[in-house]
Amino acid sequence: MDLSQKDWELQLKADTNAVILDVRTEDECNEGIIPNAINIDIYKGQGFIYQLEELDMTKNYYVYCKVGGRSAQACSVMNQLGFKNTYNLLGGFMNWKGEVSK
C-alpha cells in the first residue's frame, strides 16, 4: 500500500509491530537512513529474495528507497512471498522530513 510521507510516519509511530526496511544501495544508505531501518538492497536480485525470506512475515513493513519506485517493487515482491502488510513511502527518502541517522 502506498502512503504519503505524513501518513507513513503517523502510522509507523503508532505501530508496535513495525519494521522499517530500506531497499537502497549501501552508497545511498551512507547519505543517511531513517532511524532503526534495516537495509536489504533490492539490486541484489536473488540475494534480496533470500534475505526477505529470513524476515518475520507477521510484522508490518514500512519500505522506502530514494524516490519510491524500488520500494514499490519491493512491496510487490514481498506480497508475492506472503507478506501481508507492506507500506511504500511515496516520494522516498528524498522527500523525507523526519528524523535521519547516519
Backbone as CSV, one residue per row, in Angstrom:
resi,resn,N_x,N_y,N_z,CA_x,CA_y,CA_z,C_x,C_y,C_z
1,MET,0.842,-1.181,0.000,0.000,0.000,0.000,0.890,1.248,0.000
2,ASP,0.581,2.183,-0.876,1.322,3.440,-0.924,0.792,4.402,0.126
3,LEU,1.710,5.017,0.859,1.317,6.012,1.862,2.095,7.299,1.636
4,SER,1.438,8.416,1.858,2.125,9.709,1.787,3.149,9.771,2.913
5,GLN,4.068,10.696,2.808,5.087,10.870,3.845,4.429,11.018,5.221
6,LYS,3.420,11.873,5.305,2.758,12.143,6.587,2.078,10.890,7.137
7,ASP,1.296,10.225,6.276,0.564,9.029,6.717,1.516,7.897,7.106
8,TRP,2.593,7.733,6.334,3.587,6.692,6.605,4.184,6.916,7.987
9,GLU,4.581,8.165,8.262,5.213,8.479,9.543,4.237,8.333,10.707
10,LEU,3.009,8.814,10.535,1.997,8.710,11.602,1.663,7.255,11.900
11,GLN,1.447,6.465,10.854,1.099,5.051,11.040,2.260,4.301,11.679
12,LEU,3.473,4.604,11.226,4.669,3.957,11.770,4.800,4.227,13.270
13,LYS,4.602,5.472,13.675,4.736,5.828,15.092,3.740,5.086,15.973
14,ALA,2.568,4.791,15.429,1.516,4.134,16.201,1.601,2.608,16.140
15,ASP,2.495,2.076,15.321,2.564,0.634,15.049,3.609,-0.031,15.938
16,THR,3.159,-0.907,16.835,4.073,-1.603,17.738,4.668,-2.861,17.096
17,ASN,4.235,-3.175,15.881,4.702,-4.379,15.182,5.442,-4.005,13.893
18,ALA,6.074,-2.822,13.914,6.654,-2.260,12.698,8.120,-2.614,12.506
19,VAL,8.496,-2.781,11.231,9.892,-2.901,10.815,10.076,-1.915,9.665
20,ILE,11.119,-1.095,9.742,11.429,-0.161,8.655,12.461,-0.834,7.764
21,LEU,12.156,-0.896,6.477,13.033,-1.570,5.519,13.500,-0.582,4.450
22,ASP,14.805,-0.402,4.380,15.440,0.466,3.388,15.975,-0.435,2.285
23,VAL,15.510,-0.248,1.035,15.929,-1.126,-0.058,16.944,-0.449,-0.985
24,ARG,17.579,0.615,-0.508,18.579,1.328,-1.307,19.937,0.613,-1.267
25,THR,20.855,1.116,-2.085,22.209,0.571,-2.101,22.976,1.045,-0.864
26,GLU,24.094,0.393,-0.598,24.922,0.779,0.540,25.393,2.228,0.409
27,ASP,25.799,2.624,-0.794,26.239,4.004,-1.021,25.141,5.003,-0.687
28,GLU,23.919,4.690,-1.092,22.792,5.583,-0.796,22.542,5.652,0.711
29,CYS,22.671,4.534,1.386,22.452,4.498,2.834,23.501,5.316,3.577
30,ASN,24.685,5.426,2.994,25.740,6.219,3.622,25.375,7.701,3.695
31,GLU,24.382,8.126,2.903,23.912,9.511,2.936,22.971,9.746,4.109
32,GLY,22.589,8.686,4.792,21.676,8.768,5.927,20.548,7.765,5.763
33,ILE,19.991,7.367,6.900,18.873,6.428,6.890,17.810,6.900,7.879
34,ILE,16.617,6.374,7.718,15.569,6.608,8.710,15.944,5.749,9.926
35,PRO,15.946,6.332,11.122,16.399,5.589,12.310,15.741,4.214,12.451
36,ASN,16.553,3.244,12.846,16.144,1.857,13.105,15.815,1.053,11.851
37,ALA,16.088,1.600,10.681,15.812,0.861,9.440,16.832,-0.257,9.258
38,ILE,16.360,-1.361,8.675,17.279,-2.408,8.235,17.438,-2.239,6.732
39,ASN,18.602,-2.550,6.222,18.862,-2.363,4.795,19.005,-3.701,4.092
40,ILE,18.207,-3.875,3.050,18.354,-5.007,2.139,18.276,-4.415,0.731
41,ASP,19.388,-4.404,0.032,19.499,-3.782,-1.287,18.704,-4.574,-2.326
42,ILE,17.696,-3.934,-2.911,16.853,-4.604,-3.906,17.647,-4.991,-5.152
43,TYR,18.749,-4.313,-5.418,19.573,-4.634,-6.590,20.359,-5.930,-6.429
44,LYS,20.285,-6.552,-5.274,20.993,-7.810,-5.058,20.274,-9.005,-5.705
45,GLY,19.165,-8.756,-6.394,18.466,-9.813,-7.127,17.997,-10.946,-6.228
46,GLN,18.472,-12.152,-6.537,18.053,-13.324,-5.756,18.488,-13.196,-4.303
47,GLY,19.613,-12.546,-4.060,20.064,-12.323,-2.687,19.051,-11.513,-1.903
48,PHE,18.388,-10.576,-2.577,17.325,-9.775,-1.959,16.183,-10.685,-1.513
49,ILE,15.796,-11.596,-2.397,14.714,-12.547,-2.080,15.106,-13.409,-0.876
50,TYR,16.334,-13.943,-0.890,16.782,-14.791,0.220,16.723,-14.040,1.547
51,GLN,17.154,-12.784,1.542,17.131,-12.004,2.785,15.699,-11.704,3.224
52,LEU,14.813,-11.441,2.265,13.409,-11.219,2.621,12.819,-12.455,3.278
53,GLU,13.172,-13.627,2.759,12.612,-14.873,3.277,13.031,-15.140,4.717
54,GLU,14.071,-14.472,5.187,14.509,-14.631,6.578,13.753,-13.710,7.538
55,LEU,12.974,-12.780,6.993,12.241,-11.835,7.833,10.966,-12.458,8.405
56,ASP,10.477,-11.875,9.470,9.250,-12.319,10.136,8.038,-11.790,9.363
57,MET,7.279,-12.685,8.742,6.137,-12.272,7.926,4.973,-11.724,8.738
58,THR,5.008,-11.878,10.054,3.907,-11.369,10.872,4.076,-9.884,11.211
59,LYS,5.219,-9.323,10.856,5.473,-7.904,11.127,4.867,-7.026,10.022
60,ASN,4.767,-5.733,10.310,4.314,-4.741,9.331,5.552,-4.027,8.809
61,TYR,5.718,-4.019,7.490,6.938,-3.475,6.893,6.703,-2.126,6.232
62,TYR,7.487,-1.147,6.676,7.453,0.216,6.140,8.688,0.337,5.256
63,VAL,8.459,0.375,3.950,9.534,0.222,2.976,9.801,1.546,2.267
64,TYR,11.093,1.854,2.113,11.432,3.066,1.364,12.705,2.877,0.556
65,CYS,12.846,3.741,-0.468,14.061,3.818,-1.271,14.348,5.300,-1.473
66,LYS,14.985,5.652,-2.555,15.336,7.064,-2.757,14.124,7.915,-3.146
67,VAL,13.325,7.443,-4.130,12.180,8.237,-4.578,10.838,7.501,-4.550
68,GLY,10.842,6.199,-4.279,9.582,5.456,-4.143,9.352,4.357,-5.161
69,GLY,10.171,4.289,-6.211,9.983,3.265,-7.241,10.427,1.878,-6.823
70,ARG,11.668,1.781,-6.353,12.193,0.477,-5.926,11.428,-0.055,-4.723
71,SER,11.018,0.846,-3.814,10.282,0.376,-2.636,8.902,-0.153,-3.037
72,ALA,8.286,0.441,-4.054,7.006,-0.090,-4.555,7.219,-1.494,-5.115
73,GLN,8.322,-1.675,-5.860,8.679,-3.000,-6.395,8.898,-3.983,-5.241
74,ALA,9.621,-3.535,-4.226,9.921,-4.402,-3.077,8.639,-4.838,-2.388
75,CYS,7.694,-3.923,-2.213,6.416,-4.270,-1.584,5.686,-5.327,-2.399
76,SER,5.721,-5.173,-3.716,5.073,-6.138,-4.603,5.709,-7.518,-4.458
77,VAL,7.038,-7.574,-4.457,7.754,-8.843,-4.282,7.410,-9.449,-2.917
78,MET,7.412,-8.620,-1.890,7.109,-9.107,-0.539,5.694,-9.681,-0.467
79,ASN,4.745,-9.011,-1.103,3.366,-9.502,-1.109,3.284,-10.851,-1.811
80,GLN,4.036,-11.022,-2.895,4.060,-12.303,-3.608,4.655,-13.411,-2.737
81,LEU,5.586,-13.028,-1.861,6.211,-14.012,-0.964,5.334,-14.349,0.241
82,GLY,4.249,-13.592,0.434,3.335,-13.883,1.536,3.297,-12.849,2.645
83,PHE,4.041,-11.759,2.500,3.961,-10.691,3.494,2.604,-9.999,3.333
84,LYS,1.887,-9.816,4.445,0.537,-9.259,4.380,0.527,-7.727,4.422
85,ASN,1.398,-7.129,5.236,1.346,-5.689,5.457,2.649,-5.008,5.069
86,THR,2.642,-4.407,3.871,3.795,-3.652,3.399,3.319,-2.256,3.013
87,TYR,4.072,-1.252,3.417,3.680,0.135,3.187,4.822,0.870,2.492
88,ASN,4.544,1.352,1.292,5.531,2.052,0.486,5.504,3.542,0.792
89,LEU,6.684,4.111,1.011,6.801,5.548,1.277,6.841,6.300,-0.045
90,LEU,5.749,6.989,-0.381,5.692,7.780,-1.606,6.693,8.930,-1.523
91,GLY,7.457,9.122,-2.582,8.451,10.196,-2.585,9.779,9.789,-1.991
92,GLY,9.803,8.655,-1.301,11.034,8.095,-0.767,11.836,8.995,0.156
93,PHE,13.094,8.610,0.320,14.000,9.294,1.254,14.278,10.729,0.814
94,MET,14.228,11.001,-0.500,14.494,12.347,-0.997,13.537,13.376,-0.411
95,ASN,12.291,12.969,-0.156,11.287,13.884,0.376,11.052,13.718,1.875
96,TRP,11.837,12.854,2.516,11.672,12.571,3.939,12.020,13.794,4.780
97,LYS,11.086,14.193,5.643,11.299,15.354,6.517,11.515,14.938,7.970
98,GLY,11.363,13.647,8.238,11.506,13.156,9.597,12.957,12.999,10.012
99,GLU,13.142,12.299,11.091,14.487,12.086,11.669,15.355,11.265,10.720
100,VAL,16.656,11.560,10.746,17.625,10.829,9.923,18.819,10.501,10.796
101,SER,19.353,9.296,10.640,20.597,8.970,11.333,21.639,8.569,10.298
102,LYS,22.892,8.675,10.680,23.997,8.379,9.749,24.498,6.964,9.953
